[in-house]
Amino acid sequence: MTSTLASSDPLTIDPSRVSVSFLPADGTAPLHVLANGEPEIVDEARASEVIGQPEITIEIDLGIGEESATYWTCDLSHVGLHVSLLFKR
């Protein structure tokens, strides 16, 4: 996957360096789902607990620098997604 920085320098994302974690707002331990491109073994009960919280942060580390960005979204529940799909028709 190639993207472009504001400076027009090409940026290549190496999937083997990407990590993804879910960070609960209650301060409990993060749920790591991808580490350096490899899926983590995830405890389904713990995943359900984390995803069921009213607020979580999804941290995506591309492994290419220290820059960061924030994207806010809402209601990724089954019902929320169903309602969103209804509006897309």
N, C-alpha and C positions, 0 to 999 in steps of 0.2 A: 504494500500500500504506500503510495507516495502522496504527500501533501505539499503545500507551499507556505513558507513563513512570510511574514509581512515584508521581510527584506528580499524576497524572491529567491532565497537559497532553498534548494530542494531538501526535503525532509523525508527520510525513509524510516518507517516504523518496522522494527524487527519483532514479529509475533513471539519469538522466544524470549523476549525481554519484558513482555506485558504482564502485569499483575492486576487482579481485581479483588477488592474486599468490600464487605458491607460493614459499616461502622454504626453500631446502635447508639442512639442519642442518650441512652441511660448510662453510658460509660462502661458497659460490660465489654468483654473481649470481642475483638473484631472477628468476623466470619470471612476467612480467606477462601475464595472460590477458584482463583487462578493465580499461580505463582510462577513467574518466568516462563509463561506460555504453557505451563502444564496444569491440568485440572487438579484441584485438591480433593481429597476425600472429605466429604461434607456430611456431618451428622444431620440427618433430616429433621429431627426434633429441634435441634439448635437453629437450623435454618428457618424453620417455621416460626420459632420464637422471635428471631431477629426480624424477619420479613413482616411479622404481624404487629410490630411496634408502629405507633402512629408517625414516627419520624426516624428515618435512617439516612446515612450518607453512603453513597456508592463511590468508592475511591478507585480510580483507574490510573495506574502508573504505567506510562508508555516506555519507561526506561531510557529516556533520551534527554533528560535535563531536569532543571529545578523549577521551571515555569509552572503555573497553575491557572485553573479557570474554574468558575462555579456556574452551574446550570441548575436552576430551580424548576421543579415539576411537582405534580400532585397526583394523588389518588391512582396508584398503580394496582389497586385491589381488583379482584375479579369483576365486581360490580362496576367499578370506575372504568375499567377497560371496556366492558360491554357497552356502557353508556357512550363512551368515546367512539366506539365503532358504529353505533347507531347514527351519530351525527355525521359520520364520514360518507354515508350513503347518499 
